[in-house]
Amino acid sequence: MKIYLIIAVGCIIFGAYEFGLQIAHKKCEVNVAQNQTNEIVKTISIQRISDEKVYHTSVDDIRGILRAKYSIAE
């Protein structure tokens, strides 16, 4: 009878260990997914800011700036 008690306690300890490993793995997956989401949001934010700058600059301004910078002045 004593051996069954030892086996049962061992199985409970092993089961708790495996359960803890699964919880840690899921927490890691959630952490990685959250980090990826944050990076995507940051990238979209940077892209939106640069798109707004380009959108609010008219073509005439760009031509004038390029002509002033890169034309032969002499």
C-alpha positions in Angstrom: 0.0 0.0 0.0 2.9 2.3 0.8 4.3 2.0 -2.8 1.0 3.1 -4.3 1.1 6.2 -2.2 4.7 7.0 -3.3 3.7 6.5 -6.9 0.7 8.7 -6.6 2.7 11.5 -5.0 5.3 11.2 -7.7 2.6 11.4 -10.4 1.1 14.5 -8.8 4.5 16.2 -8.6 5.3 15.2 -12.2 1.8 16.5 -13.4 2.3 19.8 -11.6 5.7 20.2 -13.2 4.3 19.5 -16.7 1.4 21.9 -16.0 3.8 24.6 -15.0 5.8 24.1 -18.1 2.7 24.5 -20.3 1.8 27.7 -18.4 5.3 29.1 -18.9 5.2 28.3 -22.6 1.8 30.0 -23.1 3.1 33.1 -21.2 6.1 33.2 -23.5 3.9 32.9 -26.6 1.7 35.8 -25.4 4.8 37.9 -24.7 6.2 37.3 -28.1 2.9 38.1 -29.8 2.6 41.3 -27.8 6.1 42.4 -28.8 5.3 41.7 -32.4 2.1 43.7 -32.2 4.0 46.6 -30.6 6.6 46.6 -33.4 3.9 46.5 -36.1 2.1 49.4 -34.5 5.3 51.4 -34.3 6.1 50.7 -37.9 2.6 51.7 -39.0 2.9 54.9 -37.0 6.2 55.8 -38.5 4.9 55.1 -42.0 1.8 57.2 -41.4 3.9 60.2 -40.3 6.1 59.9 -43.4 3.0 59.5 -45.6 1.4 62.6 -44.2 4.6 64.6 -44.8 4.7 63.5 -48.4 0.9 63.9 -48.9 0.9 67.5 -47.6 3.8 68.5 -49.8 2.7 69.5 -53.2 4.4 68.5 -56.4 5.4 72.1 -57.2 7.2 72.4 -53.9 9.2 69.2 -54.7 10.1 70.4 -58.2 11.2 73.8 -56.9 13.3 72.2 -54.1 14.9 69.8 -56.6 15.5 72.5 -59.2 17.2 74.7 -56.6 19.4 72.0 -55.2 20.4 70.1 -58.3 20.4 72.6 -61.1 23.5 74.2 -62.5 23.6 77.6 -60.9 26.4 79.1 -63.1 
